[in-house]
Amino acid sequence: MRIDFVDQPGRPPLKPAEMDHFREVVRARAQDIVQKWVDYFVLHKSVSVEKITKQLP
């Protein structure tokens, strides 16, 4: 799966350390993120919010 991280106009970029953490989380959970996106926006299902409280493997 290919993931592109791009800057958004009007929003300040993340600090390098924050961006590293963000990339790690997104790559580790990419399948779940895509599945929830499809469920919500395409299939109009409700999705549960997930709070990550443990360190990723």
Contacts in CASP RR format, 6 or more apart in sequence:
PFRMAT RR
TARGET T0000
AUTHOR 0000-0000-0000
METHOD contacts of the structure
MODEL  1
MRIDFVDQPGRPPLKPAEMDHFREVVRARAQDIVQKWVDYFVLHKSVSVE
KITKQLP
1 30 0 8 1.000
1 31 0 8 1.000
1 34 0 8 1.000
3 26 0 8 1.000
3 27 0 8 1.000
3 30 0 8 1.000
5 19 0 8 1.000
5 22 0 8 1.000
5 23 0 8 1.000
5 26 0 8 1.000
7 13 0 8 1.000
13 19 0 8 1.000
14 22 0 8 1.000
24 56 0 8 1.000
25 52 0 8 1.000
25 56 0 8 1.000
26 33 0 8 1.000
28 56 0 8 1.000
28 57 0 8 1.000
29 52 0 8 1.000
32 50 0 8 1.000
36 47 0 8 1.000
39 45 0 8 1.000
39 47 0 8 1.000
40 46 0 8 1.000
40 47 0 8 1.000
END
